[in-house]
Amino acid sequence: MLRYALRRLLLAVPLLIGITFVSFIVIHLAPGTPGEVQTGDLSIQSDRDVQKLLMELYDLDKPLHVQYAKWLTRLVRFDFGRSFSPDARPVLQKIGERLPITLLLNVVEMLIIIALAVPIGVLSATRQYSMFDKVTTVFVFVGFATPDFWLALLLMILFGVQLGWLPISGLRSLNWEYLSFWRQQGDFASHLVLPIIVATFGGLAGFSRYMRQSMLEVIRQDYVQSARAKGLAERVVIGKHALRNAMLPIVTVLGLSLPGLIGGSVIVESIFAIPGMGQLMVQAVFERDYPVIMGNLVIVSTLTLGANLLADVTYGLVDPRIRVGARRGRR
């Protein structure tokens, strides 16, 4: 397993370079430049002069392959460069400020989804075609069909505007500095309620459906029927013999969801004005802030490759048959 993991890590390096190269080209092919965005309100002649100076300042006047080579050289030193925005702050500093909020929001969302989706999926599979299964099926269809932005607007109107129970934007109230410590924590938590509900709704529908389908396939296997024929209790058959194998597809989906923990939810963060990674990425795209865009893409791409490797290694921990197969392969 260790040799397999090391081989995958070595293969991930050229793949990551290829991803950054394609992304770098596609970003620069998009219409508009940072100079045009920053000088949109100037006169025509001043606009041209300032754009030329900005192109030279940002090294955008050089050929594309030269720009990529310089960027890749900095990346090897873990230097993502400076933002093209007027503050010219380091990209890593801007990402570091947004990352904790995005991690907190998405980790809480993922924990809630796992805690609810696994038992819902297991119960739906073991009670197939029951009233509970039919209700959860309707919930899944509604969850898949409901756009996040539409659900967010409905919740904001109901709980924020009409009832006034929850705040609808940001992470802090205007009087946050004047509140006591515990009231500050409560105020912060209340700002996260609506974004977490919106982000959890669709994910819970999908994960519970994955779990149901996987469990249905496992409980029809011969070894599960043999365990029942031996007289084992149903909870032992499901919890000990079936659940571990049924978790394999969930492990894959969780692994692929790992980059989203860093990348953030663009729609949720934009609607609720949450200063996270998703909102930073949207702002960078509109401002043609190439270093920030590439910094986000490198982090998300690295996490995607690492998540695939982590999912494969986790298979061996969840399913003993994979470890046995690995040993036989070495022999």
C-alpha positions as CSV (number, residue, x, y, z in Angstrom):
1,M,0.0,0.0,0.0
2,L,2.9,2.4,0.8
3,R,4.6,1.7,-2.5
4,Y,1.3,2.3,-4.3
5,A,0.8,5.6,-2.5
6,L,4.3,6.8,-3.4
7,R,3.8,5.9,-7.0
8,R,0.6,7.8,-7.2
9,L,2.3,10.8,-5.6
10,L,5.0,10.8,-8.2
11,L,2.5,10.6,-11.0
12,A,0.5,13.5,-9.5
13,V,3.3,15.9,-10.1
14,P,3.2,16.0,-13.9
15,L,-0.6,15.9,-13.8
16,L,-0.6,18.9,-11.5
17,I,1.7,20.8,-13.9
18,G,-0.6,20.0,-16.8
19,I,-3.6,21.2,-14.9
20,T,-2.0,24.5,-14.1
21,F,-0.7,25.0,-17.6
22,V,-4.2,24.5,-19.2
23,S,-5.8,26.7,-16.5
24,F,-3.2,29.4,-17.1
25,I,-3.9,29.5,-20.8
26,V,-7.7,29.4,-20.4
27,I,-7.6,32.3,-17.9
28,H,-5.6,34.5,-20.2
29,L,-7.8,33.7,-23.1
30,A,-10.8,35.2,-21.3
31,P,-11.8,38.7,-22.6
32,G,-10.5,41.7,-20.6
33,T,-7.3,42.3,-18.8
34,P,-6.5,43.6,-15.3
35,G,-5.5,47.0,-16.8
36,E,-8.9,47.4,-18.6
37,V,-10.8,46.5,-15.4
38,Q,-8.8,49.0,-13.2
39,T,-8.9,51.8,-15.7
40,G,-12.5,51.6,-16.9
41,D,-13.4,55.1,-15.7
42,L,-10.4,57.0,-17.2
43,S,-10.3,59.0,-20.4
44,I,-9.4,57.2,-23.6
45,Q,-5.8,58.5,-23.8
46,S,-5.1,58.1,-20.1
47,D,-6.7,54.7,-20.2
48,R,-4.3,53.5,-22.8
49,D,-1.2,54.9,-21.1
50,V,-2.2,53.5,-17.7
51,Q,-3.1,50.1,-19.2
52,K,0.4,49.9,-20.9
53,L,2.1,50.7,-17.6
54,L,0.0,48.1,-15.8
55,M,0.8,45.5,-18.4
56,E,4.5,46.1,-17.9
57,L,4.1,46.1,-14.1
58,Y,2.3,42.8,-14.1
59,D,4.6,41.3,-16.8
60,L,1.6,40.7,-19.0
61,D,3.4,42.3,-22.0
62,K,5.6,39.2,-22.2
63,P,4.7,36.0,-24.2
64,L,2.4,33.6,-22.5
65,H,4.9,30.8,-22.1
66,V,7.4,33.3,-20.5
67,Q,4.7,34.4,-18.0
68,Y,3.9,30.8,-17.2
69,A,7.5,29.9,-16.7
70,K,8.0,32.8,-14.3
71,W,4.9,31.8,-12.4
72,L,5.9,28.2,-12.2
73,T,9.3,29.2,-10.9
74,R,7.7,31.2,-8.1
75,L,5.3,28.3,-7.4
76,V,8.3,25.9,-6.8
77,R,9.3,28.3,-4.0
78,F,5.7,28.4,-2.7
79,D,5.4,32.0,-3.8
80,F,2.0,32.6,-5.3
81,G,2.9,36.2,-6.1
82,R,0.9,39.4,-5.3
83,S,-2.6,40.2,-6.1
84,F,-3.3,42.5,-9.1
85,S,-5.9,44.4,-6.9
86,P,-4.9,47.9,-5.8
87,D,-3.8,46.7,-2.3
88,A,-1.2,44.4,-4.0
89,R,-1.2,42.0,-1.1
90,P,0.5,38.6,-1.2
91,V,-1.9,35.9,-2.5
92,L,-1.2,33.5,0.3
93,Q,-2.1,36.3,2.8
94,K,-5.4,36.9,1.2
95,I,-6.2,33.2,1.0
96,G,-5.1,32.7,4.6
97,E,-7.6,35.3,5.8
98,R,-10.5,33.6,4.0
99,L,-9.6,30.0,4.5
100,P,-10.6,29.6,8.2
101,I,-14.2,30.8,7.5
102,T,-14.6,28.5,4.5
103,L,-13.2,25.5,6.4
104,L,-15.5,26.1,9.4
105,L,-18.6,26.4,7.2
106,N,-17.8,23.4,5.0
107,V,-16.6,21.1,7.8
108,V,-19.7,21.7,9.9
109,E,-21.8,21.2,6.8
110,M,-20.0,17.9,5.9
111,L,-20.3,16.6,9.5
112,I,-24.1,17.2,9.5
113,I,-24.5,15.6,6.1
114,I,-22.6,12.4,7.2
115,A,-24.4,12.2,10.5
116,L,-27.8,12.3,8.9
117,A,-27.2,10.8,5.5
118,V,-25.8,7.4,6.7
119,P,-28.6,6.5,9.0
120,I,-31.3,7.8,6.6
121,G,-29.8,5.8,3.7
122,V,-29.5,2.6,5.8
123,L,-33.0,2.9,7.1
124,S,-34.4,3.5,3.6
125,A,-32.6,0.5,2.2
126,T,-33.6,-1.9,5.1
127,R,-37.2,-0.7,4.9
128,Q,-37.5,-0.5,1.2
129,Y,-40.9,0.8,-0.1
130,S,-42.0,1.6,3.4
131,M,-43.5,5.0,4.2
132,F,-40.2,6.2,5.5
133,D,-38.5,5.2,2.2
134,K,-41.2,7.0,0.2
135,V,-40.9,10.2,2.3
136,T,-37.1,10.2,2.0
137,T,-37.4,9.6,-1.8
138,V,-39.6,12.7,-2.1
139,F,-37.1,14.6,0.0
140,V,-34.3,13.5,-2.3
141,F,-36.1,14.7,-5.4
142,V,-36.9,18.0,-3.8
143,G,-33.3,18.4,-2.7
144,F,-31.9,17.8,-6.2
145,A,-34.5,20.0,-7.8
146,T,-34.1,23.0,-5.5
147,P,-31.5,25.6,-6.5
148,D,-29.3,26.8,-3.7
149,F,-29.8,30.5,-4.6
150,W,-33.6,30.1,-4.6
151,L,-33.7,28.3,-1.3
152,A,-31.4,30.9,0.2
153,L,-33.6,33.8,-0.9
154,L,-36.7,32.0,0.6
155,L,-35.1,31.4,3.9
156,M,-33.7,35.0,4.0
157,I,-37.2,36.4,3.4
158,L,-38.9,34.1,5.9
159,F,-36.4,34.0,8.8
160,G,-34.6,37.2,8.2
161,V,-37.1,39.7,6.9
162,Q,-40.6,38.6,8.0
163,L,-39.8,36.8,11.3
164,G,-36.6,38.6,12.1
165,W,-35.1,35.5,13.8
166,L,-31.8,35.2,12.0
167,P,-29.4,37.6,10.3
168,I,-29.2,37.3,6.5
169,S,-25.6,38.5,5.6
170,G,-22.1,38.6,6.9
171,L,-20.7,37.0,10.0
172,R,-21.1,39.7,12.6
173,S,-23.8,42.2,13.6
174,L,-23.0,45.9,13.6
175,N,-22.9,46.0,17.4
176,W,-20.7,42.9,17.7
177,E,-17.8,44.7,19.5
178,Y,-20.1,45.9,22.2
179,L,-21.5,42.4,23.1
180,S,-20.2,40.1,25.8
181,F,-18.0,37.2,24.9
182,W,-20.8,34.6,24.9
183,R,-23.2,36.8,23.1
184,Q,-20.5,37.4,20.4
185,Q,-20.3,33.6,20.0
186,G,-24.1,33.3,19.8
187,D,-24.2,36.2,17.2
188,F,-21.5,34.5,15.1
189,A,-23.3,31.1,15.3
190,S,-26.7,32.7,14.3
191,H,-25.0,34.1,11.2
192,L,-24.0,30.6,10.1
193,V,-27.4,29.0,10.5
194,L,-28.9,29.9,7.2
195,P,-25.8,29.3,5.1
196,I,-25.3,25.9,6.7
197,I,-29.0,24.9,6.1
198,V,-28.7,25.9,2.4
199,A,-25.4,24.2,1.9
200,T,-26.6,21.0,3.7
201,F,-29.9,20.6,2.0
202,G,-28.8,19.5,-1.4
203,G,-25.8,17.5,-0.1
204,L,-27.9,15.6,2.4
205,A,-30.3,14.5,-0.4
206,G,-27.5,13.3,-2.6
207,F,-25.5,11.5,0.1
208,S,-28.5,9.7,1.6
209,R,-29.4,8.4,-1.9
210,Y,-25.9,7.2,-2.4
211,M,-26.0,5.4,0.9
212,R,-29.4,3.8,0.2
213,Q,-28.4,2.5,-3.2
214,S,-25.1,1.1,-1.9
215,M,-26.8,-0.6,1.1
216,L,-29.4,-2.2,-1.2
217,E,-26.6,-3.7,-3.3
218,V,-24.8,-5.0,-0.3
219,I,-27.7,-6.6,1.6
220,R,-28.5,-8.7,-1.5
221,Q,-25.0,-10.3,-1.4
222,D,-24.6,-14.0,-0.5
223,Y,-22.5,-13.4,2.6
224,V,-25.2,-11.1,4.1
225,Q,-27.8,-13.8,3.5
226,S,-25.5,-16.4,5.0
227,A,-25.1,-14.2,8.1
228,R,-28.9,-14.1,8.5
229,A,-29.1,-17.9,8.0
230,K,-26.8,-18.4,10.9
231,G,-29.3,-16.7,13.1
232,L,-27.5,-13.4,13.7
233,A,-29.5,-10.4,14.8
234,E,-30.5,-8.0,12.1
235,R,-28.7,-5.1,13.7
236,V,-25.5,-7.3,13.7
237,V,-25.9,-8.3,10.1
238,I,-26.4,-4.7,9.0
239,G,-24.1,-2.9,11.3
240,K,-21.1,-5.4,11.3
241,H,-21.3,-7.2,7.9
242,A,-23.1,-4.9,5.5
243,L,-22.4,-1.3,6.6
244,R,-18.6,-1.4,6.1
245,N,-18.8,-2.5,2.5
246,A,-21.7,-0.2,1.8
247,M,-19.5,2.7,2.9
248,L,-17.1,2.3,0.0
249,P,-19.0,4.6,-2.4
250,I,-19.5,7.1,0.3
251,V,-15.7,7.1,1.0
252,T,-15.2,8.0,-2.7
253,V,-17.7,10.8,-2.7
254,L,-16.2,12.2,0.6
255,G,-12.8,12.1,-0.9
256,L,-13.9,14.0,-4.0
257,S,-15.7,16.5,-1.6
258,L,-12.5,17.4,0.1
259,P,-11.5,20.1,-2.4
260,G,-14.8,21.8,-1.7
261,L,-13.8,22.3,1.9
262,I,-11.1,24.7,0.7
263,G,-12.7,26.0,-2.5
264,G,-15.9,27.0,-0.7
265,S,-19.4,27.3,-1.9
266,V,-19.5,30.2,-4.3
267,I,-23.3,30.6,-4.4
268,V,-23.8,30.4,-0.6
269,E,-20.9,32.7,0.2
270,S,-21.9,35.2,-2.4
271,I,-25.6,35.4,-1.4
272,F,-24.9,35.6,2.3
273,A,-21.9,37.9,1.9
274,I,-19.6,35.5,3.7
275,P,-15.9,36.5,3.3
276,G,-14.7,33.0,2.3
277,M,-12.7,31.4,-0.5
278,G,-15.7,31.1,-2.8
279,Q,-16.4,34.9,-2.6
280,L,-12.7,35.6,-3.1
281,M,-12.6,33.5,-6.2
282,V,-15.6,35.3,-7.7
283,Q,-14.1,38.7,-7.0
284,A,-10.8,37.6,-8.5
285,V,-12.5,36.4,-11.7
286,F,-14.4,39.7,-12.2
287,E,-11.2,41.7,-11.5
288,R,-9.1,39.5,-13.7
289,D,-6.8,38.9,-10.7
290,Y,-4.7,36.2,-12.3
291,P,-2.4,35.4,-9.3
292,V,-5.4,34.9,-6.9
293,I,-7.2,32.7,-9.5
294,M,-4.2,30.5,-10.0
295,G,-3.5,30.3,-6.3
296,N,-7.0,29.0,-5.7
297,L,-6.8,26.6,-8.6
298,V,-3.5,25.2,-7.5
299,I,-4.8,24.5,-4.0
300,V,-8.1,22.9,-5.2
301,S,-6.2,20.8,-7.8
302,T,-3.7,19.6,-5.3
303,L,-6.5,18.7,-2.9
304,T,-8.4,16.9,-5.7
305,L,-5.4,14.7,-6.5
306,G,-4.7,14.1,-2.8
307,A,-8.4,13.3,-2.2
308,N,-8.3,10.6,-4.9
309,L,-5.2,9.0,-3.3
310,L,-6.7,9.3,0.2
311,A,-9.9,7.6,-1.0
312,D,-8.0,4.7,-2.5
313,V,-5.9,4.2,0.7
314,T,-9.1,4.4,2.8
315,Y,-10.6,1.5,0.8
316,G,-8.0,-0.7,2.3
317,L,-9.1,0.3,5.8
318,V,-12.8,-0.1,5.1
319,D,-12.7,-3.3,3.0
320,P,-10.3,-6.1,4.1
321,R,-10.6,-7.7,0.7
322,I,-8.5,-4.9,-0.9
323,R,-5.7,-5.5,1.6
324,V,-5.7,-9.2,0.8
325,G,-5.6,-8.5,-2.9
326,A,-2.6,-6.2,-2.4
327,R,-0.7,-8.9,-0.5
328,R,-1.4,-11.5,-3.2
329,G,-0.2,-9.0,-5.9
330,R,3.1,-8.6,-4.1
331,R,3.6,-12.4,-4.0
